[in-house]
Every structure is written in structure tokens, then in C-alpha cells.
Amino acid sequence: MNAPTIQIGETTIHALELPKLLNRYQIMPQVWRGVVIDQAIADIPCTESECALAIQEFERRYHIASVEAKEAWLQNHGMSLEEMEELAIRNWKIYQFKKENFSHKVDSYFFKVKANYDRAVYSLIRLKDSGLAFEIYFRLQGSEQSFAELAREFSEGLEAYTDGVIGPVTLAQTHPHLARILTASKPGQLWAPNQIEGYFVIVRLEQFLPARLDDIMQRKLLDELFDMWVNEQVRSTYKSN
């Protein structure tokens, strides 16, 4: 019996070639991920009303508000209506799995990663010349010129175009040395030049915005905990195969 084939353009692919191709195109990890998730949610029930709500939420999320919009979405994604509804219900089941298995871990995980989500607004001037950096620092200390004026005139980074102001950005997005400075700062505190990545950096904290465990953050952390779990399951599957 001949193995089934798939025709893509002028290329014929035999089914037995698929694993090799999936590995070549680095798709196999996504396949394993999908299998792991499907196994995890297989026993999660979805009543008729829950399935209907799942589909409504899916359509709201993707702005499918009319028959025409639905037809366009299906065509763009190469799906049938049944496949779209199955995807919506799958997404709902995944969220239920996340809540059931990881909600109790969110609080402790938040305090573990909170520093990564704390945000800051700060003013910054960076220069290659240490002598000039200290001269500018002393001008700021003596209130001879404003931070904005000096940043526009002397800073050698993109902050020269924003009056030296950066943010709000998460501390995880900043250089670790700079993040430590900002964490130890009070609003308005000016720091003498620090050498970071080949520049002499003058920084002043303008505003510190601590992360809060609100609904958006809870959802984000649930996603992170779930992703870590799935990745571990995929790694374990690879090792055993």
C-alpha cells in the first residue's frame, strides 16, 4: 500500500517525509507543544452554554462582528466554521486548565518576578567623555541648566531627542546596573556618572511605578506559569523519544 502524499504547489511530499521536514523547519517543537496541551485539556468538560460563550468571546477578541467578517476571517486562516469553533473551545479549555492548575501559584510567583515588572520613568544623559560627563553632572547639581537642555545638547543616545526622558519602561528592559540604580533611587535623586556599556551615564529617577497584581497581571502570570509547565513537558517528551 502506497504511503499517502501531500501536494504543495509542484512539490509532492510523502507522509513518511513529514517528521524530517518538521524538524528541518523547526516546527516539531510546536507540534509537541500542541500534543501536550491537547492531552492536558482532554478531560475538561465544556457545556453547551460554555461552548457558546467561548465562541462569542473568540469572535469578540478577533473583531468578528458580522457574517462578512467571519467569512473573511475563515478565508484568511484557511479554516472551516467548525474548525474555528473548535479552536475557540480549545482556547477556553486551556484557560480553564490554567486557572485550575496555576491560580494558587500566582501570588508567590508574583513576588518572585515583581522586580521584572516594576516600571520607572527616568532622565538620562550618556557620554563617552568622562570629563564632560562630570562637568555636566556638576552643572545639574548647581542647577545651572535643566536636565532637558543638557540632554538635548550633549547626550549621545536617542534620549537626546526626548529631553533625556525615558519610560515608563520595566526594569527588566533596562541594563542590570541601571536597574539597580533606579531601584535604590528616590524620585528626583541625581546620580554621579556611572560607567555602563562604554558610556558614562548620568541618571535621575523621575517616577517609580511598582507592579500591581491586578487582573491583567494575574492573567499574564497565569500564562507564564502555564508556558513554563508546557515547555518542561515538551523537554521531557523529547528526552524520552
Accessible surface in RSA format (square Angstrom, percent):
REM  Atomic radii and reference values for relative SASA: ProtOr
REM  Chains: A
REM  Algorithm: Lee & Richards
REM  Probe-radius: 1.40
REM  Slices: 20
REM RES _ NUM      All-atoms   Total-Side   Main-Chain    Non-polar    All polar
REM                ABS   REL    ABS   REL    ABS   REL    ABS   REL    ABS   REL
RES MET A   1   242.13 125.4 152.83 101.1  89.31 212.6 128.52 109.3 113.61 150.5
RES ASN A   2   142.32  98.1 123.74 119.6  18.58  44.7  32.33  77.8 109.99 106.3
RES ALA A   3    36.43  33.5  18.32  28.3  18.10  41.2  24.01  33.8  12.42  32.9
RES PRO A   4    97.49  71.0  85.91  78.3  11.57  42.1  97.49  80.5   0.00   0.0
RES THR A   5    70.63  50.2  42.60  43.2  28.02  66.8  13.44  18.1  57.19  86.5
RES ILE A   6    78.62  44.7  75.31  56.1   3.31   8.0  78.62  56.6   0.00   0.0
RES GLN A   7   112.69  63.0  83.51  61.0  29.19  69.5  53.16 113.2  59.53  45.1
RES ILE A   8   105.70  60.2  99.14  73.9   6.57  15.8 102.15  73.6   3.56   9.7
RES GLY A   9    68.94  85.0   0.00   N/A  68.94  85.0  43.40 119.1  25.54  57.2
RES GLU A  10   178.33 102.4 143.88 108.9  34.45  82.0  62.19 120.3 116.14  94.8
RES THR A  11    78.53  55.9  74.81  75.8   3.72   8.9  43.80  58.8  34.73  52.5
RES THR A  12    66.75  47.5  47.21  47.9  19.55  46.6  30.45  40.9  36.30  54.9
RES ILE A  13    22.13  12.6  22.00  16.4   0.13   0.3  22.13  15.9   0.00   0.0
RES HIS A  14    87.42  47.8  87.42  60.8   0.00   0.0  56.40  58.1  31.03  36.1
RES ALA A  15    31.31  28.8  24.71  38.1   6.60  15.0  24.91  35.1   6.40  17.0
RES LEU A  16   150.62  83.9 129.54  92.7  21.07  53.0 131.73  92.5  18.88  50.8
RES GLU A  17    79.83  45.8  76.71  58.0   3.12   7.4  29.15  56.4  50.67  41.4
RES LEU A  18    57.36  31.9  57.36  41.0   0.00   0.0  57.36  40.3   0.00   0.0
RES PRO A  19    70.10  51.1  70.05  63.9   0.06   0.2  70.10  57.9   0.00   0.0
RES LYS A  20   142.16  69.4 134.77  82.7   7.38  17.6  85.14  76.6  57.02  60.7
RES LEU A  21    29.35  16.3  29.35  21.0   0.00   0.0  29.35  20.6   0.00   0.0
RES LEU A  22    43.91  24.5  43.91  31.4   0.00   0.0  43.91  30.8   0.00   0.0
RES ASN A  23    88.24  60.8  74.49  72.0  13.75  33.1  24.50  59.0  63.73  61.6
RES ARG A  24   142.27  59.7 111.57  56.9  30.69  73.1  53.19  72.7  89.07  54.0
RES TYR A  25   129.83  60.6 108.13  61.5  21.70  56.5  83.23  62.5  46.60  57.4
RES GLN A  26   147.37  82.4 129.90  94.9  17.47  41.6  34.47  73.4 112.90  85.6
RES ILE A  27    75.38  42.9  74.72  55.7   0.67   1.6  75.38  54.3   0.00   0.0
RES MET A  28    27.09  14.0  27.09  17.9   0.00   0.0  21.84  18.6   5.25   7.0
RES PRO A  29    56.73  41.3  55.08  50.2   1.65   6.0  55.13  45.5   1.60   9.9
RES GLN A  30   116.94  65.4 108.72  79.5   8.22  19.6  41.94  89.3  75.00  56.9
RES VAL A  31    61.77  40.6  53.65  48.6   8.12  19.6  60.69  52.7   1.08   2.9
RES TRP A  32    63.20  25.4  63.20  30.6   0.00   0.0  59.79  31.9   3.41   5.5
RES ARG A  33    56.33  23.6  56.33  28.7   0.00   0.0  15.80  21.6  40.52  24.6
RES GLY A  34    20.10  24.8   0.00   N/A  20.10  24.8  19.86  54.5   0.24   0.5
RES VAL A  35    61.07  40.2  58.82  53.3   2.25   5.4  60.30  52.4   0.78   2.1
RES VAL A  36    13.36   8.8  11.79  10.7   1.57   3.8  11.90  10.3   1.46   4.0
RES ILE A  37    10.79   6.1  10.79   8.0   0.00   0.0  10.79   7.8   0.00   0.0
RES ASP A  38    69.79  48.9  65.13  64.8   4.67  11.0  26.02  61.2  43.77  43.7
RES GLN A  39   131.12  73.3 109.52  80.0  21.60  51.4  43.82  93.3  87.30  66.2
RES ALA A  40    27.53  25.3   2.00   3.1  25.53  58.1  14.01  19.7  13.52  35.8
RES ILE A  41     9.40   5.3   9.40   7.0   0.00   0.0   9.40   6.8   0.00   0.0
RES ALA A  42    68.24  62.7  37.94  58.5  30.30  68.9  46.46  65.4  21.78  57.7
RES ASP A  43   137.82  96.5 111.33 110.8  26.49  62.6  41.75  98.2  96.08  95.8
RES ILE A  44    17.04   9.7  13.93  10.4   3.11   7.5  14.90  10.7   2.13   5.8
RES PRO A  45   105.59  77.0  92.53  84.3  13.06  47.5 103.34  85.3   2.25  14.0
RES CYS A  46    29.88  22.6   3.29   3.7  26.59  62.5   3.70   9.4  26.18  28.2
RES THR A  47    75.93  54.0  66.80  67.7   9.14  21.8  74.18  99.6   1.76   2.7
RES GLU A  48   158.54  91.0 144.16 109.1  14.37  34.2  63.04 121.9  95.50  78.0
RES SER A  49    73.96  62.5  64.96  86.7   9.00  20.7  50.00 106.5  23.96  33.6
RES GLU A  50    59.12  33.9  58.75  44.4   0.37   0.9  16.47  31.9  42.65  34.8
RES CYS A  51    25.13  19.0  25.13  28.0   0.00   0.0  11.22  28.4  13.92  15.0
RES ALA A  52    45.26  41.6  38.85  59.9   6.42  14.6  44.17  62.2   1.09   2.9
RES LEU A  53   109.06  60.7 106.32  76.1   2.74   6.9 106.57  74.8   2.49   6.7
RES ALA A  54     4.89   4.5   0.10   0.2   4.79  10.9   2.59   3.6   2.30   6.1
RES ILE A  55    30.85  17.6  30.85  23.0   0.00   0.0  30.85  22.2   0.00   0.0
RES GLN A  56   107.97  60.4 102.47  74.9   5.50  13.1  38.23  81.4  69.74  52.9
RES GLU A  57    83.99  48.2  80.58  61.0   3.41   8.1  49.79  96.3  34.20  27.9
RES PHE A  58     7.39   3.7   4.23   2.6   3.16   8.2   7.20   4.4   0.19   0.5
RES GLU A  59    30.18  17.3  29.90  22.6   0.28   0.7   3.78   7.3  26.40  21.6
RES ARG A  60   157.41  66.1 142.58  72.7  14.82  35.3  80.24 109.7  77.17  46.8
RES ARG A  61   144.28  60.6 128.82  65.7  15.46  36.8  32.91  45.0 111.37  67.5
RES TYR A  62    86.61  40.4  72.19  41.1  14.42  37.5  47.41  35.6  39.20  48.3
RES HIS A  63   154.48  84.4 135.44  94.1  19.05  48.7  97.88 100.9  56.61  65.9
RES ILE A  64    11.96   6.8   2.02   1.5   9.94  24.0   2.11   1.5   9.84  26.7
RES ALA A  65   100.02  92.0  60.58  93.5  39.44  89.7  71.19 100.3  28.83  76.4
RES SER A  66    53.12  44.9  38.99  52.0  14.13  32.6  41.45  88.3  11.67  16.4
RES VAL A  67   105.08  69.1 100.52  91.0   4.56  11.0 102.06  88.7   3.02   8.2
RES GLU A  68   123.10  70.7 117.90  89.2   5.20  12.4  65.16 126.0  57.94  47.3
RES ALA A  69    33.51  30.8  22.13  34.1  11.38  25.9  30.17  42.5   3.34   8.8
RES LYS A  70    55.55  27.1  55.55  34.1   0.00   0.0  20.70  18.6  34.85  37.1
RES GLU A  71   106.59  61.2 100.78  76.2   5.81  13.8  39.23  75.9  67.36  55.0
RES ALA A  72    49.79  45.8  42.95  66.3   6.84  15.6  49.29  69.4   0.50   1.3
RES TRP A  73    25.29  10.1  22.23  10.8   3.06   7.2  23.11  12.3   2.19   3.5
RES LEU A  74    25.16  14.0  24.39  17.4   0.77   1.9  24.39  17.1   0.77   2.1
RES GLN A  75   152.10  85.1 127.31  93.0  24.80  59.0  44.06  93.8 108.04  81.9
RES ASN A  76   121.24  83.6  83.72  80.9  37.52  90.3  20.77  50.0 100.47  97.1
RES HIS A  77    96.28  52.6  70.10  48.7  26.18  67.0  53.01  54.6  43.28  50.4
RES GLY A  78    69.22  85.4   0.00   N/A  69.22  85.4  38.62 106.0  30.60  68.5
RES MET A  79    60.61  31.4  46.97  31.1  13.64  32.5  49.89  42.4  10.72  14.2
RES SER A  80    55.55  46.9  45.02  60.1  10.54  24.3  49.13 104.6   6.43   9.0
RES LEU A  81    80.25  44.7  75.64  54.1   4.61  11.6  75.64  53.1   4.61  12.4
RES GLU A  82   119.35  68.5 115.14  87.1   4.21  10.0  37.46  72.5  81.89  66.9
RES GLU A  83    84.46  48.5  80.91  61.2   3.55   8.5  27.83  53.8  56.63  46.2
RES MET A  84     0.08   0.0   0.08   0.0   0.00   0.0   0.08   0.1   0.00   0.0
RES GLU A  85    54.60  31.3  54.60  41.3   0.00   0.0   4.61   8.9  49.98  40.8
RES GLU A  86   100.58  57.7  94.22  71.3   6.36  15.1  41.20  79.7  59.38  48.5
RES LEU A  87    50.20  28.0  46.57  33.3   3.63   9.1  49.66  34.9   0.55   1.5
RES ALA A  88     2.19   2.0   0.00   0.0   2.19   5.0   0.17   0.2   2.01   5.3
RES ILE A  89    38.69  22.0  38.69  28.8   0.00   0.0  38.69  27.9   0.00   0.0
RES ARG A  90    66.29  27.8  63.96  32.6   2.33   5.5  31.82  43.5  34.46  20.9
RES ASN A  91    48.05  33.1  40.81  39.4   7.24  17.4  21.63  52.1  26.42  25.5
RES TRP A  92    51.22  20.6  44.68  21.6   6.53  15.3  35.51  18.9  15.70  25.5
RES LYS A  93    44.04  21.5  44.04  27.0   0.00   0.0   4.79   4.3  39.25  41.8
RES ILE A  94    19.78  11.3  19.78  14.7   0.00   0.0  19.78  14.2   0.00   0.0
RES TYR A  95    57.62  26.9  57.42  32.7   0.20   0.5  32.09  24.1  25.53  31.5
RES GLN A  96    29.50  16.5  29.48  21.5   0.02   0.0   1.76   3.7  27.74  21.0
RES PHE A  97    21.18  10.6  21.18  13.1   0.00   0.0  21.18  12.8   0.00   0.0
RES LYS A  98    29.00  14.1  29.00  17.8   0.00   0.0   0.29   0.3  28.70  30.6
RES LYS A  99    81.44  39.7  74.72  45.8   6.71  16.0  34.38  30.9  47.06  50.1
RES GLU A 100   120.66  69.3  85.54  64.7  35.12  83.6  46.48  89.9  74.19  60.6
RES ASN A 101    55.92  38.6  48.16  46.5   7.77  18.7   8.15  19.6  47.77  46.2
RES PHE A 102    10.21   5.1  10.21   6.3   0.00   0.0  10.21   6.2   0.00   0.0
RES SER A 103    55.84  47.2  42.22  56.3  13.63  31.4  34.31  73.1  21.53  30.2
RES HIS A 104   136.30  74.5  99.03  68.8  37.27  95.4  90.18  92.9  46.13  53.7
RES LYS A 105    91.61  44.7  90.45  55.5   1.17   2.8  45.24  40.7  46.38  49.4
RES VAL A 106     7.83   5.1   7.83   7.1   0.00   0.0   7.83   6.8   0.00   0.0
RES ASP A 107    86.48  60.6  86.10  85.7   0.38   0.9  26.71  62.9  59.77  59.6
RES SER A 108    80.69  68.2  66.03  88.1  14.66  33.8  55.14 117.4  25.55  35.8
RES TYR A 109    28.17  13.2  24.83  14.1   3.34   8.7  17.21  12.9  10.96  13.5
RES PHE A 110     9.69   4.9   9.69   6.0   0.00   0.0   9.69   5.9   0.00   0.0
RES PHE A 111   151.06  75.6 127.57  79.0  23.49  61.1 128.09  77.7  22.97  65.7
RES LYS A 112   168.82  82.4 133.54  81.9  35.28  84.0  87.83  79.1  80.99  86.3
RES VAL A 113    15.69  10.3  14.79  13.4   0.90   2.2  15.69  13.6   0.00   0.0
RES LYS A 114    53.92  26.3  53.92  33.1   0.00   0.0  38.00  34.2  15.93  17.0
RES ALA A 115    65.94  60.6  60.78  93.8   5.16  11.7  62.00  87.3   3.94  10.4
RES ASN A 116    74.38  51.3  72.22  69.8   2.16   5.2   8.26  19.9  66.12  63.9
RES TYR A 117    40.68  19.0  35.55  20.2   5.13  13.3  24.30  18.3  16.38  20.2
RES ASP A 118    11.09   7.8  11.09  11.0   0.00   0.0   0.00   0.0  11.09  11.1
RES ARG A 119   100.18  42.1 100.18  51.1   0.00   0.0  18.70  25.6  81.48  49.4
RES ALA A 120     0.00   0.0   0.00   0.0   0.00   0.0   0.00   0.0   0.00   0.0
RES VAL A 121    22.68  14.9  22.68  20.5   0.00   0.0  22.68  19.7   0.00   0.0
RES TYR A 122     9.31   4.3   9.31   5.3   0.00   0.0   0.00   0.0   9.31  11.5
RES SER A 123     2.72   2.3   2.72   3.6   0.00   0.0   0.00   0.0   2.72   3.8
RES LEU A 124     8.05   4.5   8.05   5.8   0.00   0.0   8.05   5.7   0.00   0.0
RES ILE A 125     0.00   0.0   0.00   0.0   0.00   0.0   0.00   0.0   0.00   0.0
RES ARG A 126    74.44  31.3  74.44  37.9   0.00   0.0   3.93   5.4  70.50  42.7
RES LEU A 127     1.20   0.7   1.20   0.9   0.00   0.0   1.20   0.8   0.00   0.0
RES LYS A 128   120.01  58.5 104.10  63.9  15.90  37.9  68.83  62.0  51.17  54.5
RES ASP A 129    79.59  55.7  71.60  71.3   7.98  18.9  26.87  63.2  52.72  52.6
RES SER A 130    46.75  39.5  43.69  58.3   3.07   7.1   9.25  19.7  37.50  52.5
RES GLY A 131    47.99  59.2   0.00   N/A  47.99  59.2  40.05 109.9   7.94  17.8
RES LEU A 132    49.17  27.4  44.71  32.0   4.46  11.2  46.59  32.7   2.58   6.9
RES ALA A 133     0.00   0.0   0.00   0.0   0.00   0.0   0.00   0.0   0.00   0.0
RES PHE A 134    80.95  40.5  80.95  50.1   0.00   0.0  80.95  49.1   0.00   0.0
RES GLU A 135    84.39  48.5  77.93  59.0   6.46  15.4  34.59  66.9  49.80  40.7
RES ILE A 136     0.00   0.0   0.00   0.0   0.00   0.0   0.00   0.0   0.00   0.0
RES TYR A 137    25.66  12.0  25.66  14.6   0.00   0.0   7.18   5.4  18.48  22.8
RES PHE A 138   117.51  58.8 112.23  69.5   5.28  13.7 112.25  68.1   5.27  15.1
RES ARG A 139    51.48  21.6  51.25  26.1   0.24   0.6  11.36  15.5  40.13  24.3
RES LEU A 140    19.17  10.7   5.68   4.1  13.49  33.9   5.75   4.0  13.42  36.1
RES GLN A 141   107.61  60.2  75.57  55.2  32.04  76.3  24.29  51.7  83.32  63.2
RES GLY A 142    49.75  61.4   0.00   N/A  49.75  61.4  28.48  78.1  21.28  47.7
RES SER A 143    97.36  82.3  68.04  90.8  29.32  67.5  39.64  84.4  57.72  80.9
RES GLU A 144   123.02  70.6  88.21  66.7  34.81  82.9  37.92  73.3  85.10  69.5
RES GLN A 145    57.18  32.0  46.41  33.9  10.77  25.6  24.65  52.5  32.54  24.7
RES SER A 146    55.49  46.9  43.08  57.5  12.40  28.6  48.63 103.5   6.86   9.6
RES PHE A 147     6.55   3.3   3.28   2.0   3.27   8.5   3.28   2.0   3.27   9.3
RES ALA A 148    28.89  26.6  26.91  41.5   1.98   4.5  26.91  37.9   1.98   5.3
RES GLU A 149    76.56  44.0  72.84  55.1   3.72   8.9  18.49  35.8  58.07  47.4
RES LEU A 150     0.00   0.0   0.00   0.0   0.00   0.0   0.00   0.0   0.00   0.0
RES ALA A 151     0.00   0.0   0.00   0.0   0.00   0.0   0.00   0.0   0.00   0.0
RES ARG A 152   127.12  53.4 103.68  52.9  23.44  55.8  45.12  61.7  82.00  49.7
RES GLU A 153   111.10  63.8  77.45  58.6  33.65  80.1  36.18  70.0  74.92  61.2
RES PHE A 154    42.69  21.4  33.01  20.4   9.68  25.2  37.05  22.5   5.64  16.2
RES SER A 155    12.49  10.6   0.00   0.0  12.49  28.8   0.00   0.0  12.49  17.5
RES GLU A 156    87.21  50.1  55.28  41.8  31.93  76.0  36.18  70.0  51.04  41.7
RES GLY A 157    14.85  18.3   0.00   N/A  14.85  18.3  11.44  31.4   3.41   7.6
RES LEU A 158   144.59  80.5 141.45 101.2   3.14   7.9 141.71  99.5   2.88   7.7
RES GLU A 159     5.54   3.2   1.17   0.9   4.37  10.4   3.01   5.8   2.53   2.1
RES ALA A 160    17.48  16.1  12.79  19.7   4.69  10.7  12.79  18.0   4.69  12.4
RES TYR A 161   184.89  86.3 149.88  85.3  35.01  91.1 108.05  81.2  76.84  94.7
RES THR A 162    74.58  53.0  60.55  61.4  14.04  33.5  68.80  92.4   5.78   8.7
RES ASP A 163    56.57  39.6  54.98  54.7   1.58   3.7   7.66  18.0  48.91  48.8
RES GLY A 164     0.00   0.0   0.00   N/A   0.00   0.0   0.00   0.0   0.00   0.0
RES VAL A 165    64.48  42.4  57.85  52.4   6.62  16.0  57.85  50.3   6.62  18.0
RES ILE A 166    42.60  24.2  38.57  28.7   4.03   9.7  42.60  30.7   0.00   0.0
RES GLY A 167    36.62  45.2   0.00   N/A  36.62  45.2   3.93  10.8  32.69  73.2
RES PRO A 168    70.44  51.3  51.23  46.7  19.21  69.8  51.23  42.3  19.21 119.4
RES VAL A 169    32.69  21.5  30.57  27.7   2.12   5.1  32.69  28.4   0.00   0.0
RES THR A 170    29.52  21.0  29.43  29.8   0.09   0.2  25.37  34.1   4.16   6.3
RES LEU A 171    11.53   6.4   8.63   6.2   2.90   7.3   8.91   6.3   2.62   7.1
RES ALA A 172    66.28  60.9  28.30  43.7  37.98  86.4  39.14  55.1  27.14  71.9
RES GLN A 173   130.28  72.9  90.76  66.3  39.53  94.1  39.43  83.9  90.86  68.9
RES THR A 174    18.54  13.2   3.10   3.1  15.44  36.8   9.60  12.9   8.93  13.5
RES HIS A 175    65.19  35.6  53.09  36.9  12.10  31.0  48.64  50.1  16.56  19.3
RES PRO A 176    84.92  61.9  78.89  71.9   6.03  21.9  84.35  69.6   0.57   3.5
RES HIS A 177    52.81  28.9  52.78  36.7   0.03   0.1  28.68  29.6  24.13  28.1
RES LEU A 178    11.42   6.4  11.42   8.2   0.00   0.0  11.42   8.0   0.00   0.0
RES ALA A 179    15.46  14.2  15.35  23.7   0.12   0.3  15.46  21.8   0.00   0.0
RES ARG A 180   152.97  64.2 145.25  74.0   7.72  18.4  74.75 102.2  78.22  47.4
RES ILE A 181    11.69   6.7   9.27   6.9   2.42   5.8  11.63   8.4   0.06   0.2
RES LEU A 182     1.05   0.6   0.45   0.3   0.60   1.5   0.45   0.3   0.60   1.6
RES THR A 183    88.90  63.2  67.32  68.3  21.58  51.4  60.52  81.3  28.38  42.9
RES ALA A 184    69.77  64.2  39.42  60.8  30.36  69.1  50.34  70.9  19.43  51.5
RES SER A 185    16.01  13.5   0.22   0.3  15.80  36.4   0.00   0.0  16.01  22.4
RES LYS A 186   157.43  76.8 156.95  96.3   0.48   1.2  99.86  89.9  57.58  61.3
RES PRO A 187    93.55  68.2  70.49  64.3  23.06  83.8  70.95  58.6  22.60 140.4
RES GLY A 188    49.26  60.7   0.00   N/A  49.26  60.7  28.28  77.6  20.98  47.0
RES GLN A 189    67.46  37.7  58.49  42.7   8.97  21.4  28.65  61.0  38.81  29.4
RES LEU A 190    42.79  23.8  22.10  15.8  20.68  52.0  22.10  15.5  20.68  55.7
RES TRP A 191    69.66  28.0  67.39  32.6   2.27   5.3  69.66  37.1   0.00   0.0
RES ALA A 192    37.94  34.9  34.47  53.2   3.46   7.9  34.47  48.5   3.46   9.2
RES PRO A 193    16.50  12.0   0.00   0.0  16.50  60.0   0.00   0.0  16.50 102.6
RES ASN A 194    37.71  26.0  33.49  32.4   4.23  10.2   4.77  11.5  32.94  31.8
RES GLN A 195   114.45  64.0  93.63  68.4  20.82  49.6  25.35  54.0  89.09  67.6
RES ILE A 196    13.77   7.8   9.17   6.8   4.61  11.1  12.32   8.9   1.45   3.9
RES GLU A 197   131.99  75.8  99.96  75.6  32.02  76.2  43.13  83.4  88.86  72.5
RES GLY A 198    42.55  52.5   0.00   N/A  42.55  52.5  27.03  74.2  15.52  34.8
RES TYR A 199    52.68  24.6  52.68  30.0   0.00   0.0  19.91  15.0  32.77  40.4
RES PHE A 200    39.35  19.7  39.35  24.4   0.00   0.0  39.35  23.9   0.00   0.0
RES VAL A 201     7.80   5.1   7.63   6.9   0.18   0.4   7.63   6.6   0.18   0.5
RES ILE A 202     0.00   0.0   0.00   0.0   0.00   0.0   0.00   0.0   0.00   0.0
RES VAL A 203     0.71   0.5   0.71   0.6   0.00   0.0   0.71   0.6   0.00   0.0
RES ARG A 204    68.26  28.7  68.26  34.8   0.00   0.0   8.59  11.7  59.67  36.2
RES LEU A 205     0.75   0.4   0.34   0.2   0.41   1.0   0.34   0.2   0.41   1.1
RES GLU A 206    59.67  34.3  42.09  31.8  17.59  41.9  18.84  36.4  40.84  33.3
RES GLN A 207    90.93  50.8  90.32  66.0   0.61   1.4  22.27  47.4  68.66  52.1
RES PHE A 208    64.27  32.2  49.53  30.7  14.74  38.4  49.53  30.0  14.74  42.2
RES LEU A 209    41.66  23.2  40.08  28.7   1.58   4.0  40.85  28.7   0.81   2.2
RES PRO A 210    73.16  53.3  62.63  57.1  10.53  38.3  62.63  51.7  10.53  65.5
RES ALA A 211    13.73  12.6   0.39   0.6  13.35  30.4   8.45  11.9   5.28  14.0
RES ARG A 212   162.44  68.2 153.34  78.2   9.10  21.7  61.71  84.3 100.73  61.0
RES LEU A 213    49.95  27.8  26.61  19.0  23.34  58.7  27.53  19.3  22.42  60.3
RES ASP A 214    51.39  36.0  42.36  42.2   9.03  21.4  26.94  63.4  24.45  24.4
RES ASP A 215   120.75  84.6 112.24 111.7   8.51  20.1  36.14  85.1  84.61  84.4
RES ILE A 216   141.35  80.4 137.40 102.4   3.95   9.5 140.72 101.3   0.63   1.7
RES MET A 217    23.61  12.2  22.67  15.0   0.95   2.3  23.42  19.9   0.19   0.3
RES GLN A 218    75.96  42.5  75.96  55.5   0.00   0.0   7.35  15.6  68.61  52.0
RES ARG A 219   120.01  50.4 118.31  60.3   1.71   4.1  35.06  47.9  84.95  51.5
RES LYS A 220    93.34  45.5  89.59  55.0   3.75   8.9  41.68  37.5  51.66  55.0
RES LEU A 221     0.00   0.0   0.00   0.0   0.00   0.0   0.00   0.0   0.00   0.0
RES LEU A 222    10.69   6.0  10.69   7.6   0.00   0.0  10.69   7.5   0.00   0.0
RES ASP A 223    48.42  33.9  48.24  48.0   0.18   0.4  17.56  41.3  30.86  30.8
RES GLU A 224    43.29  24.9  40.71  30.8   2.58   6.1  29.10  56.3  14.19  11.6
RES LEU A 225    17.74   9.9  15.08  10.8   2.65   6.7  15.08  10.6   2.65   7.1
RES PHE A 226     6.07   3.0   6.07   3.8   0.00   0.0   6.07   3.7   0.00   0.0
RES ASP A 227    53.71  37.6  53.71  53.5   0.00   0.0  14.57  34.3  39.14  39.0
RES MET A 228    92.20  47.7  86.52  57.3   5.68  13.5  53.37  45.4  38.83  51.4
RES TRP A 229    75.23  30.2  68.85  33.3   6.39  15.0  55.50  29.6  19.74  32.0
RES VAL A 230     0.00   0.0   0.00   0.0   0.00   0.0   0.00   0.0   0.00   0.0
RES ASN A 231    63.81  44.0  61.96  59.9   1.84   4.4   8.94  21.5  54.87  53.0
RES GLU A 232    78.67  45.2  78.67  59.5   0.00   0.0  37.41  72.4  41.25  33.7
RES GLN A 233    60.63  33.9  59.53  43.5   1.10   2.6   2.76   5.9  57.87  43.9
RES VAL A 234    14.49   9.5  14.49  13.1   0.00   0.0  14.49  12.6   0.00   0.0
RES ARG A 235   122.06  51.2 120.38  61.4   1.68   4.0  56.37  77.0  65.68  39.8
RES SER A 236    52.49  44.4  45.31  60.5   7.17  16.5  32.21  68.6  20.28  28.4
RES THR A 237    31.41  22.3  27.36  27.7   4.05   9.6  16.93  22.7  14.48  21.9
RES TYR A 238    84.40  39.4  74.79  42.6   9.61  25.0  72.44  54.4  11.96  14.7
RES LYS A 239   175.08  85.4 136.34  83.7  38.75  92.3  93.59  84.2  81.50  86.8
RES SER A 240    93.44  79.0  51.78  69.1  41.67  96.0  51.44 109.5  42.00  58.8
RES ASN A 241   122.86  84.7  59.56  57.6  63.29 152.4  49.95 120.2  72.91  70.5
END  Absolute sums over single chains surface
CHAIN  1 A    15471.9      12917.7       2554.2       8606.9       6865.0
END  Absolute sums over all chains
TOTAL         15471.9      12917.7       2554.2       8606.9       6865.0
